[in-house]
């Protein structure tokens, strides 16, 4: 189509960025951020590094940006429930940091599940350990004699493991206590070498003696700390939930309100089915409107996670979830009537506890590849890293749109899926995933389900502060819908083709509601979906992050529009019913993008975060053929276990039921006046822009309070729709 050349250019630019990449593209390690046991490792000599890593890395990109990384805990994002279990070793509890991964902090593996409430991508490097030469640890002053002494010992005995970003404290100098902890690690290593009758040079012994004398006070203090940790460790082992299973979770309480949108909103669903037939909502009436119903609400979402490991490197995980932001929240037709009003943390589960995720993953091939399988709660973002800074329902973006690239949500609420994450080389990772809906149904199964999605992604880190990636999604949809639920209804449905009614001669597919207008019922129209996207994050400074992502989606319907043989005329359509579009295959193209800015510790408070997001929700930028027809709204399930909700964006093409209700003479008069049929296959004419602001206040390691608001202009990409405003105060408890 006319926009494909633009997409080709964007792809070329992304490929160029990838081809110039020369640095590491390794992942952020997993960790149970708020558990006391997370500083205990399989090897005690590495503890000093883990203490520092725990204290100073607060975001997946910057050492100070987020508190303990922005783990996407989804509805939408992730929490430590997404992290792997370590092996059980004598004298330690099941530590959440069994090894120190040689990774960079820009790549986060914790991802959001579009169809479930929380799953993340899989990161093989989280299972690796590596000794780092002191000369690579940039924060140790090279002109200090102690630096030279420590470098010599590390080179000779490999007694210190470095951080993923090869720093101790970002750009800060190494404290005497931190240096003494490293020295203590080398002392223990040399003591073991002597006990095992290995040769230790006199020069090294003299170096150790001098260092021990200069740091005697700090070494004694560290010994006291280790004794305290041993006592705490004993208590944890006596009181832990299980020796093989970790239990933790997240609870979000939120106060929210919305206003604006007059229109859209204030509509109602309508049931026009004859009394002798099963009740079925046919659409929304936005002609006979009331004021939008947007009262202040107080809601919650709660998740409980159980994780088990058989080898210490694999992980079996299950989530139980509940919530009460029902009826689609502010997205329902009586409220703001648009997916663009959906909050990121909401879950309309009617206070019912449901299974949200059941999955298993394990490393292979020397930990270079991690394989993934899900029996329930699958989304492409379970495996494909989002590379988005605010991908967290409890601590990141307050909106669903601001969390990650919508093309990673294609497929909607899927259940089963498989995938892998492969570290090809230090600079490059390759990820692939495939999932389906209703995979247990014998009529379709895992390979022939009515909705499926295959996604691949390449991530590369061209510099220490930049990560870039490109992704591709190929999906099959039996009704032509995307399943992202972030853009206009027109974009989500590929131009409202499926289930539309079109003019035709008298036919067996007679629709009693629109008989005088559009006798032929198209039904579900299958489509092949192809999407391309890219993402980039840049840590401009230790505290400033700039990020962007974009995507372009091609929807090609498989069946051609019907071409009727009989000549007839109904209202204003051409004599053959739909005119020149008869026999053509419909198509649709949509686009989306965001730009974001993040500032950590803006007032010197460690763990606080200020975020700004600007973008365009998915918009139908090209479609065809435009055809006379009367569409009806889709009733879609946004996340697993949630009730279906109708949304129309107040699109006039979707308001035919309201037009009928407002007409005294019914469909015949509307056809005679040229008001019916409507049109399908039309692109969005206006542009919606999303503006979001939030401030995350870290009250403690376990409690985060986030006030924020966003507004969307021309919601639904419809010029006649007034701007909508949504605000919330989100309080997140993690345990």
Order of alpha helices (4+ residues) and beta strands (2+ residues): alpha-alpha-alpha-alpha-alpha-alpha-beta-beta-beta-beta-beta-beta-beta-beta-beta-beta-beta-alpha-beta-beta-beta-beta-beta-beta-beta-beta-beta-alpha-alpha-beta-beta-beta-beta
